[in-house]
Each structure stands twice: as structure tokens, then as C-alpha cells.
Amino acid sequence: MSLSKLIVVTGTSGSGKTTALKTFEDLGFFCVDNLPPSLLPKFLELAQNSQAEKIALGIDIREREFTSQGEPIFQNIFQLGSNVDILFLDAQDEVLIRRFKETRRKHPLTQKGKGLKESIGEERVYLEEIRKTATQIIDTTFFNVHDLKRWIEARYAQNALRHINIHVISFSFKFGIPLEADLVFDVRFLPNPYFVSELKELNGRHNQVKIFMEKSKELKIFMEKLLDLLRFLMPLYKQEGKHYLNIAIGCTGGKHRSVFVAEKLIETLKQEFNKEFYISLLHRDIERK
């Protein structure tokens, strides 16, 4: 039995690598964490002739040999062909600091007299070249463990691999465009419920906001054109062999217009494409202030 899929999970400490590996294990992958890089060539040789069809391999900064020999190591990995994914997990510094404080874990580069922020900065330098080799960079800044698990399941679960995974994300421009976005649509041209006193504290899921938004003529035209574009693109992406498509819908605060449009888009996509595509939704900034 030959190896059909190899996932290498790496990235900054505290970004979710442990959660990712546990999720891959739940999906039937044979998982190995912190394999010494010197053993990787032999491991790959054995994996090719083993009973394990799918393998997820965790490598991080604790293996210093990995950072010093990153390029030749990945040359060995990529020799396996197109069935290899290098997932690099990352998050903003302040989020990594908060996670370490919450779990009371020690950063692997922390030494006497060195602060957590300094350790994170040092780790980023170590991982700079490795990040460039990644086939997918996952920003977990606004993910909890359940969001990351759903992200991985949507892309690697067996029933999902037969489909393109359509992931719609609503977001706030003031917190940045999602790094994983393939298509970004700005809906700040639509009327803003935020400036209506009775709607300000609600979000795009509330009926009052929906009624307000549905009155917009621009909304109707925009949705028609957006859906026409996606009806054109999605079969072409599928034909190309693309496994996932991240559609980001942004507004100023990420609570009203982007949430409403994302919900409306998902509703139509599920009606038209649910049998062909795996469709999911994330409101990234709906709870942010």
C-alpha cells in the first residue's frame, strides 16, 4: 500500500499545531509529532512501503536541526510529488502571548532573562525560510480550537476531498483581510445599519437588520452580479482541481453588512451547489469591538 497523502504541520509555537495534529488523527491520518529531522529520510522511505495511506507529521522549533536543515529536508519531502502539503500555522504576537499566558505553558525558546515577546520574535526569525516553503499558511489569530478543527475537516475529511470546499468569511477591514482569502469583496458601499440607533447593537443575523438591508437596490444588483461571477468561476475551479475556495466579505465593523451578505450568499450557494461543493461559513469579527 503506497502513501497517498503527507501533511507536514509546522509554524509558530502556540498557533495550534497540536490541535491540527489531533484533528488529522481523528480523520484517520497516522500522526507523528517532533520527529528528529535526521530520521526523516528513513521515515519517508518506510512510509512509502507501510500500511499508512495518510500521514501527518509535526515539526517545530524544538527540533533545532529542522531550522538549520530546512531546505534539504523539504527537498526530500517534495520528492514524494503532488500528494504533499506543508501547512504553516501562525497568529499575531499578542494572540500567541495571550495563549501562552492562558495555558501557562513555557515557550520552547524561553530562557532566563528573556521575555515571551522576545522569544516569539526569535522564533519568527528561525522559521522565516521554512514559512516560504509552505503550500498553505493558516492564520489562526481569530480561530478557536473548534474553528481550526472545522477548517482542517473541511479540507481533508474523506467526504470533502471529492468536493471543492467553499468557505465564506465575513470580516472587518479594520482588523485586516483574512490571509487565507482567495476572493475578497468589499460591501462598504451598502447602507450601514450601524448608524441606525435601534440597529447599532444588533448584527446581520437579526431580522431588523435583514429588513433594513433588503431595502437596498444596490444590494440586489450586487448579489446578482456576485452569484453570476461565482456560477462562472466555481465549475472552472473544480475543473482545475482546486480543493478549496475562500470567499471573504468585508465591511467596516464586520457585524452588519458583511455578516448579512455572507449569510445571504451561503443560503443561495447551498441551494444551488450543495451536492457539488462542501460549503461552510465563519463570521470572523462579529463579536469584536
C-alpha positions in Angstrom: 0.0 0.0 0.0 1.5 3.3 -1.1 1.4 6.7 0.7 -1.5 8.8 -0.8 -1.1 11.9 1.4 1.6 13.5 3.5 0.8 16.6 5.6 3.6 18.4 7.3 2.3 20.7 10.1 4.7 23.4 11.3 4.6 27.1 12.3 4.9 29.3 15.4 4.5 27.9 18.9 1.0 28.5 20.2 -0.6 28.8 16.8 -2.5 25.5 17.0 -0.2 22.7 15.7 -1.2 20.3 18.5 -4.9 20.8 17.7 -4.2 20.4 14.0 -2.4 17.1 14.5 -5.2 15.8 16.8 -7.7 16.6 14.1 -5.7 14.8 11.5 -5.5 11.8 13.8 -9.3 11.9 14.1 -9.5 11.9 10.3 -7.6 8.7 10.0 -4.1 10.0 9.5 -1.1 8.3 11.1 0.4 11.2 13.1 4.0 11.7 14.3 5.0 14.7 16.3 8.5 16.1 16.8 10.2 13.5 14.6 14.0 14.3 14.6 14.8 15.6 11.1 17.8 13.3 10.8 15.3 10.4 10.8 13.0 11.9 8.2 14.6 10.3 5.0 14.3 6.8 6.6 10.9 7.6 7.9 9.7 8.6 4.4 11.2 5.5 2.9 9.4 3.3 5.4 6.2 5.3 5.0 6.1 4.6 1.2 6.0 0.9 1.9 3.8 0.9 5.0 0.1 0.3 5.6 -0.3 4.0 6.4 -2.0 5.7 3.4 -2.2 9.2 5.1 0.5 10.7 7.4 0.5 14.0 9.3 4.0 15.0 10.5 4.5 17.7 13.1 7.8 19.6 13.1 8.6 22.7 15.1 11.3 24.9 16.6 12.1 22.4 19.4 13.9 20.4 16.7 16.7 22.9 16.1 18.2 20.6 13.4 15.0 21.3 11.4 15.6 25.1 11.2 19.3 24.6 10.2 18.5 22.0 7.5 15.0 23.1 6.4 15.7 23.3 2.7 17.3 19.8 2.2 14.6 18.3 4.5 11.8 19.7 2.3 13.6 18.6 -0.8 13.2 15.0 0.5 9.6 15.6 1.3 8.7 17.2 -2.1 10.3 14.3 -3.9 7.1 12.4 -3.0 5.2 14.5 -5.5 1.9 16.4 -5.5 0.5 14.4 -2.6 2.4 16.6 -0.1 1.0 19.7 1.8 3.2 21.9 4.1 0.8 23.7 6.5 2.4 26.6 8.3 0.3 27.8 11.2 0.7 31.3 12.5 -1.0 34.0 14.6 -0.4 37.6 15.7 2.1 38.1 18.5 -0.4 39.5 21.0 -2.6 36.4 20.5 0.3 34.0 20.9 1.3 35.8 24.1 -2.3 35.5 25.4 -2.5 31.8 24.6 0.8 31.1 26.4 -0.4 33.0 29.5 -3.8 31.3 29.5 -2.2 27.8 29.3 0.8 28.7 31.5 3.0 26.8 29.0 6.6 27.7 28.5 7.7 28.9 25.1 10.3 26.5 23.7 12.8 29.3 23.2 12.3 31.0 26.6 15.5 31.2 28.7 16.4 33.0 31.9 16.2 36.8 31.3 14.3 36.5 28.0 10.7 37.6 27.8 7.9 35.9 25.9 7.6 38.5 23.2 11.4 38.3 22.6 11.2 34.5 22.3 8.3 34.8 19.8 10.4 37.3 17.7 13.4 35.0 17.8 11.3 32.0 16.7 9.9 34.0 13.7 13.5 34.6 12.5 14.2 30.8 12.8 11.1 30.0 10.8 11.3 32.7 8.1 12.8 30.4 5.4 10.5 27.5 6.3 7.4 29.7 6.0 8.4 30.4 2.4 8.2 26.7 1.5 4.6 26.3 2.8 1.9 25.3 0.4 -0.7 26.8 2.8 -0.3 29.4 5.5 -3.1 29.3 8.1 -3.7 32.4 10.2 -5.3 31.2 13.5 -5.4 34.6 15.1 -9.2 34.7 15.1 -9.7 30.9 15.4 -10.6 28.9 18.5 -9.8 25.2 18.6 -13.2 24.4 17.1 -12.7 26.8 14.2 -9.3 25.3 13.3 -10.7 21.8 13.6 -13.5 22.7 11.2 -11.1 24.3 8.8 -9.0 21.1 8.6 -12.0 18.8 8.4 -13.5 20.8 5.5 -10.3 20.3 3.5 -9.1 16.9 4.4 -12.1 14.8 5.5 -12.7 11.9 3.0 -16.2 13.1 2.1 -14.9 16.6 1.5 -12.0 15.6 -0.8 -14.4 14.7 -3.5 -15.7 18.3 -3.5 -14.3 21.8 -3.6 -14.6 23.3 -0.2 -16.3 26.7 -0.4 -15.6 28.7 2.8 -17.3 32.1 3.2 -15.8 34.5 5.8 -17.3 37.8 6.9 -14.8 40.2 8.4 -14.0 43.8 9.4 -11.5 45.7 7.3 -10.1 47.4 10.4 -8.9 44.0 11.7 -7.3 43.1 8.3 -8.2 41.0 5.3 -8.2 37.2 6.1 -4.8 35.8 5.0 -6.5 32.7 3.6 -8.9 34.7 1.3 -8.9 33.8 -2.4 -11.6 36.3 -3.3 -12.3 39.5 -1.4 -15.5 41.6 -1.8 -15.9 45.0 -0.1 -19.6 45.7 0.8 -18.9 49.1 2.5 -20.9 50.8 -0.3 -24.1 49.4 1.1 -26.2 51.3 3.6 -24.8 50.9 7.1 -27.2 49.7 9.9 -24.6 50.9 12.4 -25.8 54.5 12.0 -29.4 53.5 12.8 -29.8 53.7 16.6 -32.1 50.7 17.1 -29.8 48.5 14.8 -26.4 49.6 16.1 -26.0 46.9 18.7 -27.5 44.2 16.5 -25.8 42.2 13.8 -26.5 40.9 10.3 -28.3 37.9 11.6 -31.1 39.8 13.3 -34.4 40.2 11.4 -34.5 44.0 11.9 -31.1 44.3 10.2 -32.2 42.0 7.4 -35.3 44.0 6.7 -33.2 47.2 6.6 -30.6 45.7 4.2 -33.2 44.2 1.9 -34.5 47.7 1.1 -31.2 48.5 -0.7 -31.4 48.4 -4.5 -27.6 48.2 -4.7 -27.7 45.0 -2.6 -30.0 43.3 -5.1 -27.8 44.2 -8.0 -24.6 43.3 -6.2 -25.9 39.8 -5.1 -27.0 39.1 -8.7 -23.6 40.0 -10.1 -21.7 38.2 -7.3 -23.6 35.0 -7.8 -23.2 35.2 -11.6 -19.4 35.5 -11.1 -19.3 32.5 -8.7 -21.5 30.4 -11.0 -18.9 31.1 -13.7 -15.9 30.5 -11.5 -16.8 27.5 -9.4 -17.0 24.9 -12.2 -13.7 26.2 -13.6 -12.0 25.9 -10.2 -13.4 22.4 -9.9 -12.1 21.5 -13.4 -8.7 22.9 -12.5 -8.6 20.6 -9.4 -8.7 23.3 -6.8 -9.7 21.8 -3.4 -10.9 24.9 -1.6 -12.1 28.5 -2.3 -12.1 31.1 0.5 -14.6 33.9 -0.2 -14.1 36.9 2.1 -16.9 39.5 2.5 -15.8 42.7 4.3 -17.3 45.8 5.8 -16.2 48.4 8.3 -17.0 46.7 11.6 -17.6 43.1 10.5 -21.0 42.9 12.3 -23.8 44.1 10.0 -23.3 44.3 6.2 -20.6 41.7 5.7 -22.5 39.2 8.0 -25.8 39.8 6.2 -24.2 39.4 2.8 -22.3 36.3 3.8 -25.4 34.7 5.2 -27.4 35.5 2.1 -24.6 34.2 -0.1 -24.4 30.9 1.8 -28.1 30.4 1.6 -28.1 30.6 -2.2 -24.9 28.6 -2.6 -26.3 25.7 -0.5 -29.5 25.7 -2.6 -27.6 25.6 -5.9 -24.3 23.8 -5.2 -24.7 21.7 -2.0 -24.3 18.4 -3.9 -21.2 19.5 -5.7 -19.4 21.6 -3.1 -18.7 21.5 0.6 -19.9 24.9 1.9 -19.1 26.5 5.3 -19.3 29.9 6.9 -17.3 31.8 9.5 -18.2 35.2 11.0 -14.7 36.2 12.0 -15.2 39.6 13.7 -18.9 39.5 14.7 -18.1 39.6 18.4 -15.2 42.1 18.1 -15.4 45.7 19.3 
